[in-house]
């Protein structure tokens, strides 16, 4: 009887130990990637602007496959600047493809910073990136209409005052930006 019990136990252990184990594919943590991304962008801005930044924090990050777009702020000569970067993440390394920066205009209720181009990968897709921030606390939503009359909207609150829109396979620019209050009323409008 003992022999049968040990045989059943051995069979059970053998069956369990030989059953296939589902392995999760290895993924690099985005948090680690984004720390490296932030450091790389900070160094790039410091070198291009000839400054040392005490702080550098991306405001918005959008991943589109191997392509990543980042909207960020920095201060130079006591003035706020905003920037957009296009990077790729391939072979476990970040590569900056393009960075554009500009002096932010504090009297604008909604800034609108745009860059466009063609992706660096084999597919060579066109892209248009729009980013900005809202200084008017009464504005709770931003609506943007492009020249094809497609509408994008961004909800805002006291903690989130920035936006980043990435349009892959498009280079159609923005025709109008509207700021909407809590009652749904348009309280800000700018067109091109």
C-alpha positions in Angstrom: 0.0 0.0 0.0 2.9 2.3 0.8 4.4 1.6 -2.5 1.1 2.6 -4.3 0.9 5.9 -2.2 4.5 6.8 -3.1 3.9 5.9 -6.7 0.8 8.2 -6.9 2.8 11.0 -5.1 5.7 10.6 -7.5 3.4 10.7 -10.5 1.6 13.8 -9.2 4.9 15.6 -8.5 6.2 14.6 -12.0 3.0 15.8 -13.7 3.1 19.1 -11.8 6.8 19.8 -12.4 6.5 19.0 -16.1 3.4 21.1 -16.9 4.2 24.1 -19.1 4.7 27.4 -17.3 3.3 30.5 -18.9 6.1 33.0 -19.0 5.3 36.7 -19.1 7.4 38.6 -21.8 10.1 40.7 -20.3 9.2 44.4 -20.2 11.3 47.3 -19.2 9.5 49.4 -16.6 8.3 52.7 -18.1 9.2 54.4 -14.9 12.8 53.5 -15.4 12.7 54.4 -19.0 11.1 57.8 -18.2 13.7 58.6 -15.6 16.4 58.0 -18.2 14.4 60.0 -20.7 14.0 62.9 -18.3 17.8 62.9 -17.6 18.6 62.8 -21.3 16.2 65.6 -22.2 17.5 67.7 -19.3 21.1 67.3 -20.5 20.1 68.1 -24.1 18.3 71.3 -23.0 21.1 72.4 -20.8 23.6 71.9 -23.6 21.5 73.6 -26.3 20.5 76.5 -24.0 23.9 76.9 -22.3 22.3 76.7 -18.8 22.2 74.5 -15.8 18.7 73.5 -14.7 17.8 73.1 -11.1 14.6 71.3 -12.1 13.4 69.6 -15.2 10.1 67.7 -15.2 8.2 66.6 -18.3 4.6 67.6 -18.2 3.2 65.2 -20.6 4.6 62.0 -22.3 2.9 60.1 -25.1 4.2 56.8 -26.4 3.4 55.7 -30.0 5.2 52.4 -30.5 9.0 53.2 -30.6 8.2 56.9 -30.9 7.8 59.1 -27.8 6.7 62.7 -27.6 7.4 64.9 -24.6 6.1 68.3 -23.5 8.2 70.0 -20.9 8.9 73.3 -19.1 12.1 74.9 -18.0 13.2 78.3 -16.7 15.9 80.4 -18.4 16.7 84.0 -17.3 13.8 83.8 -14.9 11.4 83.3 -17.8 9.3 80.2 -18.4 10.0 78.3 -21.6 8.2 75.3 -23.1 9.5 72.5 -25.3 8.5 69.5 -27.3 10.8 66.6 -28.0 10.5 63.6 -30.3 12.5 60.6 -29.2 12.8 56.9 -30.1 13.4 54.0 -27.7 15.1 51.2 -29.5 17.6 48.5 -28.4 17.1 49.6 -24.8 18.3 53.2 -25.4 16.7 56.6 -25.9 17.6 58.7 -28.9 16.5 62.3 -29.3 15.4 62.9 -32.8 14.1 66.5 -32.4 13.7 69.1 -29.7 12.1 72.5 -30.1 11.8 75.1 -27.4 10.3 78.6 -27.2 9.7 81.4 -24.7 6.3 80.9 -23.1 4.0 83.8 -23.3 2.5 84.4 -19.9 -0.3 86.6 -21.1 -1.8 83.9 -23.3 -4.6 82.0 -21.7 -3.9 78.9 -23.7 -0.5 78.3 -25.3 -0.3 76.1 -28.4 3.1 74.7 -29.4 3.2 72.6 -32.5 5.9 70.5 -34.3 5.5 68.2 -37.3 7.7 66.0 -39.4 8.3 62.4 -40.4 9.1 59.6 -37.9 12.6 58.2 -37.8 11.7 54.5 -38.1 11.5 52.4 -41.3 7.9 53.3 -41.8 8.6 57.1 -42.1 5.1 58.2 -41.0 4.2 61.9 -40.9 3.2 63.3 -37.5 1.9 66.5 -35.9 2.2 67.2 -32.2 0.4 69.9 -30.4 0.9 70.8 -26.8 0.4 73.7 -24.4 -1.0 74.8 -21.1 -3.8 76.9 -19.8 -3.3 79.8 -17.4 -7.0 80.7 -16.9 -8.4 78.6 -14.0 -11.9 79.2 -15.2 -11.2 77.1 -18.3 -12.1 73.5 -17.6 -11.8 72.1 -21.2 -9.8 72.9 -24.3 -11.3 72.2 -27.7 -9.0 72.3 -30.8 -10.3 72.1 -34.3 -7.8 71.3 -37.2 -8.0 72.4 -40.8 -9.9 69.2 -41.6 -12.5 70.2 -39.0 -11.5 67.3 -36.7 -12.1 68.1 -33.0 -9.8 67.2 -30.1 -10.7 68.1 -26.5 -8.8 68.0 -23.2 -10.3 68.0 -19.8 -8.5 70.2 -17.2 -8.6 70.5 -13.5 -6.7 72.3 -10.7 -3.9 69.7 -11.0 -3.8 69.2 -14.7 -3.4 72.4 -16.8 -1.4 70.9 -19.8 -2.2 68.9 -22.9 -0.4 66.9 -25.5 -2.0 65.6 -28.7 0.0 63.4 -31.1 -1.5 62.9 -34.6 0.3 60.1 -36.4 -0.1 60.0 -40.2 -1.1 63.6 -40.3 0.4 67.1 -40.7 -2.9 69.0 -40.5 -2.5 72.0 -38.3 -4.8 73.7 -35.8 -7.4 76.1 -37.1 -9.0 77.2 -33.8 -8.5 76.8 -30.0 -11.4 77.3 -27.6 -11.5 77.5 -23.8 -14.7 76.2 -22.2 -15.8 77.0 -18.7 -17.6 74.7 -16.2 -21.0 75.7 -17.7 -20.0 74.7 -21.2 -19.6 78.3 -22.4 -16.8 79.4 -24.7 -14.8 82.0 -22.7 -11.7 82.0 -24.9 -11.2 81.7 -28.6 -8.1 82.0 -30.9 -8.0 81.1 -34.5 -5.5 81.1 -37.4 
